[in-house]
């Protein structure tokens, strides 16, 4: 069989890719992981301005939840949580929004209230207001878990 120039180039590129992956001990997906770690680093210091493009396309990916976890949402600033809430609430279905609200926003609100003696940061409050645009997700992801028995109550909420 005759080897064309295009076939030779494809073979050379594929061998270089495989040798690069074995040398670094990583998969081709690790570039995506590295990007999400960088996005998380940016969100841990975010105050205002444009968000990274990698974050904006995250809701359109099928495995967005795993990739979002790589950004370490527990380290985000309240500003970043508000900006991400706007993106995810507007671009996901209600069942997927519930996962985001329960995994990111609820934990951020609980931690912030714990640190500030029951007072919620204004940006997290705005994020909760944005979450109301998907009422079913808001009730299942925020309100019902807050009302469960065993959830610590802030001092400012009357019994």
LOMI-552230 format. One line per 5 residues: number of its first residue (from 1); for each residue x, y, z of N, C-alpha, C. Coordinates in steps of 0.001 Angstrom, whole numbers, plus 500000, padded with zeros to 6 digits. Example, Ala and Ser with C-alpha at 12.3 -4.5 7.8 and 13.67 -1.06 7.14 Angstrom:
<rs>
1	513190 494310 507800 512300 495500 507800 513200 496700 507800 | 512850 497750 507080 513670 498940 507140 512900 500030 507870
</rs>
This chain:
<rs>
1	500843 498825 500000 500000 500000 500000 500892 501243 500000 | 500533 502188 499216 501328 503390 499048 501026 504383 500175 | 502085 504899 500784 501919 505864 501874 501985 507274 501311 | 500889 507992 501504 500851 509372 501016 501466 510302 502056 | 501732 511501 501633 502318 512499 502532 501369 512813 503694
6	500060 512880 503426 499076 513142 504477 499057 512045 505516 | 499148 510783 505076 499148 509660 506008 500402 509684 506871 | 501550 510020 506272 502798 510102 507038 502701 511178 508117 | 502113 512316 507769 501970 513408 508740 501052 512995 509876 | 499936 512341 509533 499005 511883 510575 499662 510885 511517
11	500440 509962 510963 501128 508976 511798 502133 509655 512728 | 502868 510609 512209 503865 511304 513009 503195 512099 514132 | 502093 512763 513817 501380 513531 514837 500818 512603 515909 | 500256 511479 515510 499684 510557 516502 500765 509963 517393 | 501940 509650 516841 503009 509126 517695 503529 510200 518640
16	503591 511446 518179 504032 512527 519059 503036 512746 520190 | 501750 512672 519878 500721 512834 520919 500832 511734 521956 | 500961 510491 521479 501020 509378 522426 502279 509437 523269 | 503409 509839 522667 504635 509934 523458 504548 511089 524451 | 503889 512188 524082 503732 513314 524984 502854 512930 526166
21	501787 512177 525907 500897 511755 526994 501591 510791 527933 | 502397 509870 527398 503076 508907 528267 504204 509574 529029 | 504875 510572 528418 505946 511279 529101 505426 512074 530286 | 504354 512793 530074 503831 513633 531150 502982 512838 532120 | 502624 511610 531764 501819 510778 532647 500395 511264 532776
26	499897 511931 531754 498549 512474 531832 497781 512119 530576 | 496506 512365 530630 495642 512114 529488 495404 513425 528750 | 494854 513380 527541 494549 514622 526843 493552 515490 527605 | 492770 514897 528481 491784 515654 529235 492447 516524 530311 | 493690 516216 530649 494340 516963 531725 494490 518440 531382
31	494541 518787 530097 494578 520191 529713 493316 520900 530147 | 492183 520219 530011 490911 520782 530459 490893 520923 531974 | 491444 519938 532666 491529 520012 534124 492399 521187 534558 | 493533 521348 533894 494437 522436 534222 493762 523792 534006 | 492999 523892 532926 492279 525136 532644 491280 525440 533750
36	490582 524426 534215 489587 524653 535268 490234 525006 536601 | 491424 524464 536881 492134 524880 538081 492494 526357 538004 | 492908 526800 536815 493241 528212 536631 492005 529094 536775 | 490882 528627 536237 489628 529376 536383 489273 529485 537859 | 489429 528403 538599 489162 528431 540036 490061 529409 540767
41	491332 529467 540348 492253 530418 540955 491795 531849 540699 | 491356 532119 539481 490861 533461 539153 489600 533803 539950 | 488707 532816 540105 487459 533067 540829 487691 533232 542332 | 488797 532713 542835 489080 532892 544259 489540 534315 544564 | 489827 535104 543502 490255 536490 543678 489375 537469 542902
46	488287 536991 542339 487441 537790 541453 486650 538841 542228 | 486633 540060 541706 485794 541128 542264 484852 541675 541200 | 485382 542025 540043 484554 542545 538963 485285 542336 537647 | 484562 542582 536569 485174 542455 535257 484680 541224 534515 | 485288 540967 533359 484841 539833 532558 485263 538499 533190
51	484413 537505 533009 484718 536165 533487 485473 535399 532404 | 486232 534384 532790 486953 533602 531781 485985 532895 530826 | 486376 532808 529576 485554 532160 528556 485317 530682 528901 | 486307 530046 529508 486164 528634 529883 485010 528427 530865 | 484760 529418 531709 483651 529314 532659 482317 529518 531965
56	482294 530406 530984 481043 530701 530300 480544 529533 529458 | 481460 528702 528951 481030 527554 528140 480790 526313 528982 | 481122 526363 530256 480974 525205 531137 479549 524644 531185 | 478487 525473 531261 477132 524900 531322 476729 524129 530062 | 477389 524378 528954 477018 523677 527725 477673 522304 527612
61	478613 521990 528482 479294 520694 528438 478488 519644 529190 | 478508 518402 528724 477699 517370 529388 478190 517011 530793 | 479479 517121 531070 480017 516778 532390 480439 518039 533141 | 479564 519033 533113 479861 520328 533703 480067 520254 535210 | 479369 519368 535880 479453 519313 537346 480839 518870 537812
66	481420 517876 537122 482760 517422 537492 483793 518513 537214 | 483626 519198 536087 484566 520264 535748 484412 521454 536689 | 483191 521724 537114 482965 522816 538058 483606 522491 539404 | 483583 521238 539792 484196 520845 541054 485708 521094 541038 | 486323 521026 539863 487759 521280 539763 488110 522735 540047
71	487147 523630 539898 487405 525047 540164 487354 525378 541650 | 487028 524415 542483 486953 524564 543941 486024 525709 544350 | 484706 525522 544192 483744 526588 544507 483780 527067 545952 | 484304 526289 546863 484368 526728 548264 485345 527879 548453 | 486255 528068 547511 487241 529149 547618 486842 530401 546842
76	485706 530368 546148 485283 531521 545355 484921 532692 546259 | 485057 533896 545715 484583 535087 546414 483067 535184 546228 | 482370 535925 547094 480928 536105 546888 480594 536751 545547 | 481471 537621 545060 481265 538244 543755 481255 537183 542653 | 482212 536261 542736 482311 535200 541739 481118 534256 541827
81	480662 533980 543038 479498 533109 543205 478267 533733 542562 | 478097 535031 542736 476972 535739 542116 477065 535687 540592 | 478236 535958 540047 478415 535956 538586 478184 534561 538008 | 478683 533538 538684 478498 532164 538203 477048 531718 538333 | 476378 532174 539374 474966 531835 539532 474161 532378 538366
86	474436 533593 537956 473734 534165 536800 473952 533314 535556 | 475181 532888 535333 475493 532091 534141 474791 530743 534198 | 474911 530043 535318 474380 528682 535397 472857 528652 535457 | 472247 529600 536152 470779 529615 536224 470174 529906 534867 | 470806 530755 534099 470235 531105 532800 470506 530059 531721
91	471521 529221 531888 471901 528300 530817 471587 526829 531071 | 471172 526467 532266 470919 525057 532573 469424 524789 532753 | 469083 523509 532658 467710 523077 532939 467497 523086 534453 | 466231 523160 534893 465968 523233 536345 466570 522083 537159 | 466580 520883 536619 467166 519773 537381 468671 519951 537547
96	469326 520501 536529 470764 520732 536620 471065 521953 537484 | 470175 522941 537442 470345 524125 538288 470271 523725 539752 | 469410 522782 540072 469302 522305 541451 470637 521757 541939 | 471339 521021 541076 472650 520475 541447 473623 521614 541742 | 473615 522636 540896 474501 523787 541112 474148 524511 542405
101	472864 524757 542610 472448 525507 543798 472779 524755 545082 | 472520 523459 545066 472769 522662 546262 474261 522487 546523 | 475031 522335 545453 476456 522082 545618 477303 523316 545812 | 476903 524439 545242 477736 525639 545286 477108 526731 546150 | 475926 527175 545770 475337 528347 546416 474911 528074 547860
106	474301 526939 548109 473856 526622 549471 475042 526541 550422 | 476107 525864 549981 477288 525752 550839 477931 527116 551083 | 477976 527942 550041 478571 529276 550188 477753 530127 551162 | 476425 530048 551062 475568 530831 551959 475695 530354 553400 | 475714 529046 553592 475846 528525 554960 477174 528948 555578
111	478246 528809 554818 479564 529167 555335 479662 530660 555620 | 479112 531470 554739 479159 532918 554935 478354 533332 556163 | 477208 532728 556357 476388 533057 557537 477071 532573 558813 | 477766 531447 558740 478484 530943 559899 479625 531896 560282 | 480318 532427 559272 481441 533331 559532 480982 534703 560017
116	479834 535160 559530 479366 536516 559827 478222 536555 560833 | 478100 535547 561661 477116 535510 562745 475692 535708 562250 | 475330 535009 561182 473962 535024 560704 473658 536061 559648 | 474603 536897 559297 474368 537902 558262 474928 537396 556941 | 474153 537557 555903 474544 537065 554594 475134 538203 553768
121	476194 537906 553059 476831 538867 552160 475835 539312 551098 | 475902 540576 550707 474941 541138 549753 475042 540444 548387 | 476221 540029 547992 476365 539363 546699 475756 537957 546710 | 475870 537289 547838 475221 535980 547946 473705 536138 548004 | 473246 537213 548634 471812 537503 548647 471309 537736 547231
126	472067 538502 546449 471694 538734 545046 471721 537431 544260 | 472656 536548 544574 472715 535253 543901 471472 534419 544227 | 471017 534491 545476 469784 533787 545839 468591 534359 545084 | 468571 535672 544907 467482 536280 544134 467517 535811 542684 | 468710 535693 542103 468825 535195 540732 468407 533733 540647
131	468660 532982 541697 468289 531565 541708 466776 531384 541670 | 466036 532396 542093 464572 532318 542075 463989 532304 540669 | 464809 532578 539657 464310 532520 538281 463953 531100 537867 | 464483 530120 538575 464085 528721 538387 463510 528248 539721 | 462196 528489 539949 461621 528244 541277 461719 526796 541748
136	461497 525842 540860 461558 524439 541284 462957 524087 541775 | 463955 524542 541060 465336 524278 541459 465671 525000 542755 | 465148 526206 542928 465412 526963 544146 464840 526243 545364 | 463603 525780 545244 462983 525097 546388 463691 523789 546708 | 464008 523002 545673 464644 521706 545914 466116 521821 546266
141	466792 522849 545772 468222 522967 545993 468621 523856 547150 | 467756 524800 547525 468106 525750 548591 467156 525646 549779 | 465874 525835 549516 464920 525978 550618 464696 524680 551389 | 464424 523581 550689 464159 522317 551391 465376 521827 552178 | 466588 521880 551609 467740 521478 552440 467941 522378 553657
146	467608 523664 553547 467732 524541 554706 466723 524203 555793 | 465565 523714 555373 464497 523418 556329 464603 522022 556941 | 465534 521218 556465 465670 519865 557004 466006 519902 558488 | 465609 518851 559175 465932 518739 560594 467434 518493 560713 | 468038 519141 561688 469470 518960 561897 470309 520035 561238
151	469678 520897 560458 470427 521993 559853 470641 523066 560905 | 471870 523489 561122 472092 524537 562122 471416 525831 561715 | 470728 526446 562672 469975 527671 562410 470814 528880 562815 | 470841 529893 561991 471510 531130 562413 470721 531779 563543 | 471371 532549 564347 470722 533174 565497 469688 534192 565093
156	469827 534766 563897 468917 535835 563507 467554 535322 563036 | 467433 534029 562779 466147 533479 562336 465343 533048 563551 | 464159 533609 563744 463352 533218 564917 462802 531808 564757 | 462521 531187 565860 461974 529823 565843 460482 529841 565733
</rs>
